[in-house]
Amino acid sequence: MAKKTTKKKSKPSLKKPGVPSKPKEEQKKNKPHPWRLCPSGEHWVRSHPLHVPPSKTHTEGWVTTRGAHCALNPSRKDHLYPHEIEEMSKLKLKKAKKKPCPINLGFGDLGTKYDDLIAGWVQYWNDIFGPKDPLDPNLVKALIATESSFEKNALANKKNQKSARGLMQVTDSTRKILGDEKGELKDHFISITRKELNDPSTNICAGVRWLFQKRKLASPKSGREANWEDVIYKYKGCDTVSPDQAKDIMKKFQKKLSELKKCAKK
């Protein structure tokens, strides 16, 4: 007698009927960076007091604590806020693999104080944008050395609170662009206050993000993809001063970068 064959039951599909699955490219794009605390399109909100309004049973209302949680961004786009930047700085940035050279460049303890933050944010934004020639943390360290001398509260013009400030001398206009979802950025926003730019991690996060935007803007004008030193030239405003001034500015930067590169070869 012929053996009775049984049909293998196929696994039920988890996809909702009538809903097409997302392309792999889109799934990859929407996948959050492993250092982020929330899924793509959401942001981190730390634990905070919450006032509960009066009700029939509690006529005076009361105050409770809302636990830390992820909140949906209205635009569904990627957005970094100070609380998440702070948490990432504490828990994640030290995991960066490529550190800048641990020399102080003549600035004492300050010259190596922010190496982990530099390495972390450079790796994070390299991961986000995936350039063919990744940004070098040594370049960012040399930039900080020549912009602020590693002084976290540095202000370009002490009489003007809107002038460039912090380690990477981020301007107030740049700060606003980074958080404007209706402006020149299309994704990967950062919303911070002017005062928060004095925080070293926040300033480096914003400054490195701005370097990537400057590169994007500089590339079409040059007819080729701008290299990172082209970007530094623009970042430092060398295109707005005389050729002699620009040469002097870049010479100081190149000197610090050269010291760091020599260190890297050892």
C-alpha positions in Angstrom: 0.0 0.0 0.0 1.3 3.5 -1.0 2.6 5.6 1.9 0.4 8.5 2.8 2.1 11.8 2.2 1.5 14.8 4.4 1.8 18.4 3.3 4.1 20.5 5.4 2.3 23.4 6.9 3.7 26.7 5.8 4.5 29.3 8.5 1.8 32.0 8.8 2.8 35.3 7.3 3.3 38.1 9.8 2.6 40.7 7.1 -0.8 42.3 7.3 -3.0 41.5 4.3 -3.0 44.1 1.6 0.1 45.9 3.2 3.2 45.6 1.0 6.5 44.9 2.8 9.0 47.8 2.8 12.0 47.6 0.5 15.2 46.5 2.2 16.8 49.9 1.4 14.0 51.7 3.3 14.2 49.2 6.2 17.9 49.9 6.5 17.4 53.6 6.3 14.8 53.6 9.0 16.9 51.4 11.3 18.2 53.4 14.2 21.8 53.7 15.0 22.8 51.2 17.7 23.8 54.0 20.0 20.4 55.7 19.9 18.0 55.2 22.7 14.8 55.3 20.6 13.5 53.9 17.3 13.8 56.0 14.2 11.3 58.9 14.2 11.2 59.1 18.0 13.2 61.0 20.6 14.2 60.4 24.2 12.5 62.1 27.1 14.0 61.7 30.5 12.0 61.0 33.7 10.3 64.2 34.9 7.5 65.4 37.3 4.0 65.2 35.8 1.1 67.3 37.1 -2.2 65.4 37.1 -5.2 67.8 36.9 -8.0 67.7 39.4 -10.7 65.1 39.1 -13.8 64.1 41.1 -11.8 61.7 43.3 -8.7 64.0 43.5 -10.1 67.5 43.6 -6.8 69.2 44.0 -4.9 67.1 41.5 -1.4 65.8 42.3 2.1 65.5 41.0 3.5 62.1 39.9 6.6 61.1 38.0 6.6 60.2 34.3 9.3 57.6 33.6 11.8 58.0 30.9 10.4 57.1 27.5 10.5 57.6 23.8 8.2 60.1 22.2 7.1 60.3 18.6 8.5 63.1 16.5 5.7 65.0 14.7 7.6 64.8 11.4 8.6 61.1 11.9 12.2 62.2 10.9 15.4 61.7 12.9 15.8 64.3 15.6 18.4 64.6 18.4 17.5 66.5 21.6 19.8 67.4 24.6 18.5 64.6 26.9 19.5 61.9 24.4 22.8 63.6 23.5 23.6 63.5 27.2 22.7 59.9 27.7 24.6 58.9 24.6 27.6 60.8 25.9 27.5 58.9 29.2 26.8 55.4 27.8 27.9 55.1 24.2 30.5 57.5 22.9 33.5 55.7 24.6 32.8 52.7 22.4 34.2 54.6 19.4 37.0 52.6 17.8 39.1 55.4 16.2 40.3 58.0 18.7 42.2 61.2 17.9 45.9 61.1 18.8 46.2 61.6 22.6 48.6 64.6 22.6 47.6 67.9 24.1 48.9 70.2 21.2 50.2 72.6 23.8 47.0 73.0 25.7 47.7 71.0 28.9 45.0 68.8 30.2 42.4 70.4 28.0 44.1 69.1 24.9 43.1 65.5 25.6 40.0 66.1 27.8 37.5 65.8 24.9 39.1 63.0 22.9 36.3 60.4 23.6 33.6 62.9 22.7 35.4 63.8 19.4 35.9 60.1 18.6 32.3 59.2 19.5 30.5 61.9 17.5 32.8 61.5 14.5 32.0 57.8 14.4 28.3 58.4 14.9 28.0 60.9 12.0 30.2 58.8 9.8 27.9 55.9 10.4 24.8 58.0 9.6 26.1 59.5 6.3 28.5 56.7 5.3 31.0 58.9 3.2 33.5 57.1 1.0 36.3 59.0 2.8 35.2 59.1 6.5 35.8 62.2 8.6 39.0 61.8 10.6 38.7 62.6 14.4 42.2 64.2 14.2 40.8 66.8 11.8 38.1 67.7 14.2 40.6 67.9 17.1 42.8 70.2 15.1 39.7 72.3 14.2 38.8 72.6 17.9 42.4 73.5 18.8 42.4 76.4 16.4 38.8 77.5 16.9 38.5 77.6 20.7 41.8 76.4 22.2 39.6 73.7 23.9 37.8 76.3 25.9 34.2 75.1 26.2 32.8 78.5 27.0 34.7 80.4 24.3 32.6 83.1 22.7 33.9 84.7 19.5 32.5 88.1 20.4 31.9 88.6 24.2 29.6 91.5 23.5 27.4 89.4 21.2 25.7 86.4 22.7 24.7 85.2 19.2 28.2 85.0 18.0 30.0 81.6 17.5 30.5 79.8 20.8 31.8 76.6 22.4 34.5 74.2 21.4 33.7 74.2 17.7 32.5 77.8 17.6 29.0 77.0 16.4 27.1 80.2 15.5 23.5 80.9 16.6 22.4 80.9 12.9 23.9 77.4 12.4 22.1 76.2 15.6 18.8 77.3 14.2 19.4 75.7 10.8 20.3 72.4 12.5 16.9 72.3 14.2 14.7 73.7 11.4 12.7 70.9 9.7 11.5 73.4 7.0 15.0 74.7 6.2 18.0 73.4 4.2 18.4 70.1 6.1 16.2 67.2 5.0 16.8 64.8 7.9 19.0 64.2 11.0 18.1 67.4 12.9 19.5 68.6 16.3 17.4 70.9 18.5 19.3 72.7 21.1 19.3 76.1 22.8 22.1 78.7 22.6 23.1 78.0 26.2 23.4 74.2 25.5 26.1 74.9 22.9 28.4 75.5 25.9 28.1 71.8 26.7 31.1 70.1 25.1 29.3 67.0 23.9 26.4 68.9 22.5 28.7 71.4 20.8 30.8 68.7 19.1 27.7 66.8 18.1 26.3 69.9 16.4 29.7 71.0 15.0 30.4 67.7 13.3 26.9 67.5 12.0 27.5 70.9 10.4 30.7 69.8 8.8 28.7 67.1 6.9 26.2 69.7 5.8 29.0 72.1 4.7 30.5 69.3 2.6 27.2 68.7 1.0 26.8 72.4 0.1 30.4 72.8 -1.1 30.4 69.8 -3.4 28.1 71.2 -6.2 29.9 74.5 -6.3 33.3 72.9 -6.8 32.0 70.5 -9.5 33.3 67.6 -7.5 32.8 66.1 -4.1 34.5 68.4 -1.7 37.3 67.0 0.4 37.4 67.5 4.1 40.0 70.3 4.0 37.8 72.1 1.5 35.1 71.9 4.1 37.4 73.2 6.9 38.2 76.2 4.6 34.5 77.0 4.4 33.8 76.2 8.1 36.5 78.7 9.1 35.1 81.4 6.8 38.3 81.6 4.7 36.2 82.3 1.6 35.0 85.5 3.2 38.3 87.1 4.1 41.4 88.2 2.1 43.7 85.5 0.6 46.4 86.4 3.0 44.1 86.1 6.0 42.8 82.8 4.7 46.3 81.5 4.2 47.3 82.4 7.7 44.1 80.7 9.2 44.7 77.5 7.3 48.4 77.5 8.1 47.6 77.4 11.8 45.1 74.6 11.3 47.5 72.6 9.1 50.2 72.9 11.8 48.0 71.3 14.4 46.7 68.6 12.0 50.3 67.8 11.0 51.2 67.2 14.7 48.3 64.8 15.1 49.1 62.9 11.9 52.7 62.4 13.0 51.4 61.1 16.3 49.1 58.7 14.4 52.1 57.2 12.5 54.0 56.2 15.6 
